[in-house]
Amino acid sequence: MDLSTTTVSSKHELLGDLLKQVSRLFYTTLVVVPANVRDQVGLAYLFARAADTIADTELIDRSCRLGFLNRFRAQFLGEQPDWAQIRTIQQAVGPLQQVSAERTLLERLDECFRLSLTCSPDDRRRIQRVMTTLTQGMEMDLSTFPGTSVADLTALKTFDELDRYTYYVAGCVGEFWTGLMCAHRKALADWDIQRMSEVGVRFGKGLQLTNIVKDIAHDLRKGRCYIPEMMLDEAGLKPQDLLQPTNLPRFKPVLRTLVRSAVEHLDQGWLYTMAIPRYETRLRLACMWPILSAGESLKLVLNSPDLLNPAVKVKIPRSKVYQIVGMTTGTAACGYAGTAYWGHLRKQIV
């Protein structure tokens, strides 16, 4: 197979135009990532979104989605992709997509795999590892939550189960990011990869916990309660009780516990960020932005009287995002200014 003509013609389209269509927010963050690691991060993101699209295609029976997800995961377990299996996934799932960007992504999935073959062997292995883990999280989602509405509302059982889930769908990205950056950025050559990977896992878990508490009302309507039953039991609540917005005061103690856990993880993320030398400004910014945005989101979560109301979306305004980007960029990712911002923010949360 001639990879050169395919990759030269499609690399810019896949990692530029298509990535921007799939997620303008992620694309904006990716632009700040150093050039010699940008393609690997962008490609891994496209693979993750493809897997997510497969898992979320409700027009396909749940057991079939699990089957397609397993076929997709299998492409990251060997040296060469199985092109016939990839075509099967494309033909079965692609035409069912209502979002044009996701349909295009699946239509060009084979090109993504061809592009991955041009990565160095070590970078391919990093992408393979993170995709194997991420798809385990998606499989856990499909296996744990049997339905798509409140009629089938199901909750995770324990905090350990929640912790495992946040590792699968976000913590593992911290490992991927650490290994990739240490391999390609000389400034991080002296990092203890094992130790910093563990800190990176905490970073990812903090971001995912933030998403979970922020999107709770929306997830409940899809039959998914990521708040462990064990924690709800301690507050005298059942998952179904969270469907009533008036139960927010009773839920607040559980919410505060989860928010504290998220902040503790994000504290580790901030230590991770400050361990990056200041002259690696782009890397610092790529870490600062999600942490500070998550902190602002957690502040909204704790103060929102409508957290359990599905008609109200808890989301930081675009002006706040611009403020974060402006402050951190304007100070060239200065640790003193950034740490002061994070410290002031976390005091308003915990």
VENNORFEN-V355837 format. One record per residue. N is the residue number from 1. RES is the residue in three letters. D_FIRST is the distance of its C-alpha to the first C-alpha in Angstrom with 1 decimal. Layout:
# VENNORFEN-V355837
N,RES,D_FIRST
N,RES,D_FIRST
This chain:
# VENNORFEN-V355837
1,MET,0.0
2,ASP,3.8
3,LEU,6.0
4,SER,9.1
5,THR,9.9
6,THR,9.5
7,THR,11.5
8,VAL,14.0
9,SER,14.8
10,SER,15.1
11,LYS,16.4
12,HIS,19.9
13,GLU,20.0
14,LEU,19.1
15,LEU,21.3
16,GLY,23.9
17,ASP,24.8
18,LEU,23.4
19,LEU,24.8
20,LYS,28.0
21,GLN,28.2
22,VAL,27.6
23,SER,30.2
24,ARG,32.2
25,LEU,34.2
26,PHE,31.3
27,TYR,29.8
28,THR,33.2
29,THR,33.4
30,LEU,29.9
31,VAL,30.9
32,VAL,33.4
33,VAL,31.0
34,PRO,30.4
35,ALA,27.4
36,ASN,25.7
37,VAL,25.5
38,ARG,25.3
39,ASP,21.6
40,GLN,21.5
41,VAL,24.5
42,GLY,23.3
43,LEU,20.0
44,ALA,22.1
45,TYR,24.5
46,LEU,22.0
47,PHE,20.9
48,ALA,24.6
49,ARG,25.5
50,ALA,23.0
51,ALA,24.5
52,ASP,27.9
53,THR,27.3
54,ILE,26.3
55,ALA,29.5
56,ASP,31.7
57,THR,30.8
58,GLU,34.3
59,LEU,33.7
60,ILE,31.9
61,ASP,34.1
62,ARG,34.2
63,SER,33.2
64,CYS,30.1
65,ARG,29.2
66,LEU,29.6
67,GLY,27.3
68,PHE,24.5
69,LEU,25.2
70,ASN,24.9
71,ARG,21.5
72,PHE,20.4
73,ARG,22.0
74,ALA,20.3
75,GLN,16.9
76,PHE,18.6
77,LEU,20.0
78,GLY,17.2
79,GLU,14.6
80,GLN,11.6
81,PRO,12.0
82,ASP,12.8
83,TRP,11.0
84,ALA,13.8
85,GLN,16.4
86,ILE,15.2
87,ARG,15.5
88,THR,18.9
89,ILE,20.1
90,GLN,19.2
91,GLN,20.9
92,ALA,23.9
93,VAL,24.7
94,GLY,23.4
95,PRO,25.9
96,LEU,28.8
97,GLN,28.6
98,GLN,31.7
99,VAL,30.6
100,SER,28.3
101,ALA,26.6
102,GLU,25.8
103,ARG,24.6
104,THR,22.2
105,LEU,21.0
106,LEU,20.1
107,GLU,18.5
108,ARG,16.2
109,LEU,15.8
110,ASP,12.1
111,GLU,11.9
112,CYS,14.2
113,PHE,12.3
114,ARG,9.2
115,LEU,12.1
116,SER,13.6
117,LEU,11.0
118,THR,12.3
119,CYS,15.8
120,SER,17.7
121,PRO,18.0
122,ASP,21.5
123,ASP,20.8
124,ARG,18.1
125,ARG,20.8
126,ARG,23.3
127,ILE,21.4
128,GLN,20.8
129,ARG,24.6
130,VAL,25.9
131,MET,23.8
132,THR,25.0
133,THR,28.6
134,LEU,28.5
135,THR,27.4
136,GLN,30.3
137,GLY,32.6
138,MET,31.3
139,GLU,31.8
140,MET,35.3
141,ASP,36.0
142,LEU,35.2
143,SER,37.0
144,THR,40.1
145,PHE,40.8
146,PRO,41.1
147,GLY,41.9
148,THR,41.4
149,SER,45.0
150,VAL,48.3
151,ALA,49.2
152,ASP,46.7
153,LEU,47.4
154,THR,46.4
155,ALA,46.7
156,LEU,45.2
157,LYS,47.9
158,THR,48.3
159,PHE,47.6
160,ASP,45.4
161,GLU,43.2
162,LEU,43.0
163,ASP,42.2
164,ARG,39.4
165,TYR,38.0
166,THR,38.2
167,TYR,36.3
168,TYR,33.5
169,VAL,33.0
170,ALA,34.0
171,GLY,35.3
172,CYS,32.0
173,VAL,30.7
174,GLY,33.4
175,GLU,32.0
176,PHE,28.5
177,TRP,30.1
178,THR,32.3
179,GLY,29.7
180,LEU,27.4
181,MET,30.4
182,CYS,31.9
183,ALA,28.7
184,HIS,28.4
185,ARG,31.9
186,LYS,34.4
187,ALA,37.3
188,LEU,36.4
189,ALA,35.8
190,ASP,39.1
191,TRP,38.6
192,ASP,39.1
193,ILE,35.8
194,GLN,37.2
195,ARG,40.2
196,MET,38.6
197,SER,35.9
198,GLU,38.9
199,VAL,40.5
200,GLY,37.2
201,VAL,37.2
202,ARG,40.7
203,PHE,39.7
204,GLY,37.0
205,LYS,39.6
206,GLY,42.1
207,LEU,39.9
208,GLN,39.1
209,LEU,42.8
210,THR,43.6
211,ASN,41.3
212,ILE,42.9
213,VAL,46.5
214,LYS,45.7
215,ASP,44.0
216,ILE,46.3
217,ALA,48.0
218,HIS,44.7
219,ASP,43.2
220,LEU,46.4
221,ARG,46.2
222,LYS,42.8
223,GLY,44.4
224,ARG,43.2
225,CYS,45.7
226,TYR,44.2
227,ILE,47.8
228,PRO,48.6
229,GLU,51.4
230,MET,53.1
231,MET,53.6
232,LEU,54.8
233,ASP,57.2
234,GLU,58.9
235,ALA,59.6
236,GLY,60.8
237,LEU,58.0
238,LYS,55.6
239,PRO,52.2
240,GLN,53.8
241,ASP,56.4
242,LEU,53.8
243,LEU,53.4
244,GLN,56.8
245,PRO,56.8
246,THR,60.4
247,ASN,59.4
248,LEU,57.9
249,PRO,60.9
250,ARG,60.7
251,PHE,56.9
252,LYS,57.5
253,PRO,58.2
254,VAL,54.9
255,LEU,53.1
256,ARG,54.8
257,THR,53.6
258,LEU,50.0
259,VAL,50.2
260,ARG,51.8
261,SER,48.9
262,ALA,46.4
263,VAL,48.5
264,GLU,48.6
265,HIS,44.8
266,LEU,44.6
267,ASP,47.2
268,GLN,44.8
269,GLY,42.1
270,TRP,44.6
271,LEU,45.2
272,TYR,41.5
273,THR,41.4
274,MET,44.5
275,ALA,42.9
276,ILE,40.4
277,PRO,42.1
278,ARG,43.5
279,TYR,41.7
280,GLU,38.4
281,THR,39.6
282,ARG,36.3
283,LEU,35.6
284,ARG,39.2
285,LEU,39.1
286,ALA,36.0
287,CYS,38.0
288,MET,41.4
289,TRP,40.5
290,PRO,39.5
291,ILE,42.4
292,LEU,45.0
293,SER,43.7
294,ALA,43.9
295,GLY,47.4
296,GLU,48.5
297,SER,47.0
298,LEU,49.0
299,LYS,52.1
300,LEU,51.7
301,VAL,51.1
302,LEU,54.3
303,ASN,56.3
304,SER,55.1
305,PRO,57.6
306,ASP,55.0
307,LEU,52.3
308,LEU,52.6
309,ASN,52.8
310,PRO,49.5
311,ALA,50.7
312,VAL,50.6
313,LYS,47.4
314,VAL,48.0
315,LYS,46.0
316,ILE,46.9
317,PRO,47.5
318,ARG,45.2
319,SER,48.1
320,LYS,48.0
321,VAL,44.2
322,TYR,45.1
323,GLN,48.0
324,ILE,45.8
325,VAL,43.2
326,GLY,46.1
327,MET,48.1
328,THR,45.3
329,THR,43.7
330,GLY,47.2
331,THR,48.2
332,ALA,44.9
333,ALA,44.2
334,CYS,47.6
335,GLY,48.3
336,TYR,52.0
337,ALA,51.5
338,GLY,48.6
339,THR,50.5
340,ALA,53.6
341,TYR,51.8
342,TRP,50.2
343,GLY,53.6
344,HIS,55.5
345,LEU,53.0
346,ARG,53.0
347,LYS,56.8
348,GLN,56.7
349,ILE,54.5
350,VAL,56.1
